[in-house]
């Protein structure tokens, strides 16, 4: 499902130099599998996630999602791939503050021109325990509730692969545990491939694979 | 598309109050534009109507002999109303007292003249009494000068008439006044009874037209000229009168147009700065949308829809407000208005204002919106990535489109390519300069602000100028442009008013005496001085004719077939044919400055060769004159074979003169060889003794001459007293009281001055509101950091001081840069648009600049007031 080959990312610094944050990273993740990317701060985890999800272009190497090589695609073409195959859960939820919970969940399908799937969105919100909060705005929801809306949104376009960036990083212990349960439950139920970036080794161990990064390079890739 | 509209609507929900605030600037800008457009149209019509009263009709056709049946049939077929007038000079005999006689202009009118303006008599309605054929209406000066009372009898030719009243004011004054004869009005039947008509060698026949709405007087006059070619008719139109008024009215229209433009531009700058701030806050939303699969175009389109919505709402509300303003303001200010305005809604101005407002608003919104296209989805992961530093390739395209729209609008508003181009150029220069200064300030604040000995609040205030997300460029641009435009208005207003007041008001003479013999002049001076109305301007007048031009005798020139022989029925331009000695040129008199019937290039109008010139001599040219080429020579050298003279430019064109050309004048039997040493432009508008040909001192002194003298009488009573005193001591001297005519002109100029003040004031207020808006939008950016500082222990006083430093620096810089631009702009406008000298009212300039700094600082502080009261938790949680 996700194929990463010799992926490199280099940034230009303000001083005119270059800063390589990822060096020749390669791995494959099969359809329906789950993988955690772990590593210390500054190891390149989020950069790797962004490249894998097609949010940025690599400086070298290739990324393939569902058989499509996205590295060379234009930003708009990658956007189409994201809309068709990818779901996201962010550490800071990233709900659109001006939309209600229901509207937030509907965005991916409405973007694709499908405005018939409100019942499904309601059902998903019901699945994450927000059946009574459809019309609430993000600001009216707690952190855990916002993250559950984000999860419902992530599954709305029936993604083939779900990327989670520190999905429990902003949540308390109990809420985080409930969230993890939901992520893995839905992932299993929908048959989605899961890639998550986390500091939390306990969470990482719930995945089938753990890819460890250090200074932009893969230092280990093990089955948990 | 559906998603874009849906998303734009949904996304606006939480920001509608803020968007309303943004639209406030464009609402007010468009309100100003439509209000100015509509009110300007109203006022323009009022002034137009006032101008029409100068002629009293839309078109007047004058001839030396009675119009034949065919001509009258044609005139009646034009449509509208027609009035006729016959006038000729004759003797008025006063039967009372000494039985004095006076040369007057006898006028008989039939029809509804005047069609515009009022004919004022004392007692009111005296004109109607003329219908009996035995009554006469005398100009007020005659009654004053000869002590005639209403009810007295006067004699004209074979008939006697009862004086039924005094004529105080009549539209079309100028033409008659230029004949230098007081007027006596009787009915056509009364004129028949005098038996004088057939003897009237100088009879003037005139037909006045009140045209149907939509009929162009100028175009009709042109058609008539063709139809009656060779008939020696003279045509007078309102447009012609307006041209004679100089360029003053044109200046006013140009200025009003620019005022509207300024208002819109200010509004657009306000919207652009507000949208810039708004979009910055939408970056995260756009990034999320990009993550979820939205293309760059989709994100851009969502906010473009909001921008268009903003523009549409702003335009509609602005236009409605503009209408309300034009209706409400005159009502509120009724007591202050010097005249009544008949209000109507100018739909064209309204539509034009709203459409222009929408286009300019959307274009200005595009600039900050382009950022949306470049928002990376990565921002959802790392907000620090923010915007890309690279310029969007469409940015130059949008700048070009804005420039084209601004240029197009400026040209449309001013009706002049050069003015529009100049204005757009000035705007671009303003943008560039202010942007450059802002960058420089940011850079300098970062580079040169020392840690010591500055206090924390000063350092923090200065650091605000360069920190990430600083608003230095934005605020300096909006404040600076606002300042530039507002101060420019103040300066331009002063320049235009100075021009108008210089030409139309102040201490102009309003009482003239002419036919003053040389030996009478000292006595006249004394009488008037003793009366408390001393002479302010006087000039010697020597009559002469052209004997030969460029070596060719006039008789020979006149024989040439190419010569234009037809001459305006009122003769020359200075009224000399009436047999009076005045050399004054009056700007408002058609006859005083009437054009010959045909004045083609390549032909010398005959009248310019045959007329009697009333020339003067002086050491210096006066302030109403300017040497356009050659050199003024104020004193002739003794023994010089040829005398250097200065010729008025218009006449020089008629006579096809070049510098150095020789003119031999016949000065009352003595040939005098002269050469053209200079050409002069003469502001005929001024009530100054002005002449076609001016001689230097040292030549004409021995020639027989008369004098013309003028003075300013403070009140009509002073003027009357002066006339009575002069008539008693020097009965041969004629007087003309210009007070009535000046009243008309003062009326127009008062209105014009009011229009300028009102419009400029309205736009200045709009500008202040836009400035307030620009600062208020910054509030949303400031809340978070202020709350953080507050959380970390900053006192309210410290926060205020930080803002003081930042806003004072921005205010001073914006004012200095904007002020410099305004001075530059005013100089360019004065030179190229208004064609007048630059006026720099330093006190007004300094006051305006101080006001802008004060408004900036005050608004900054007021706008941020209450921020410190926000519960930090609420602010931090909402990430406002």
Interface residues (C-beta under 8 A of the other chain):
Chain A: X46 X49 X50 X53 X55 X56 X75 X76 X79 X80 X82 X83 X84 X86 X88 X90 X94 X95 X96 X97 X98 X99 X103 X107 X108 X110 X111 X112 X113 X115 X137 X139 X153 X157 X165
Chain B: X2 X3 X6 X7 X10 X11 X12 X13 X14 X15 X284 X285 X287 X288 X289 X290 X291 X292 X293 X294 X295 X296 X297 X298 X376 X377 X378 X380 X381 X382 X877 X878
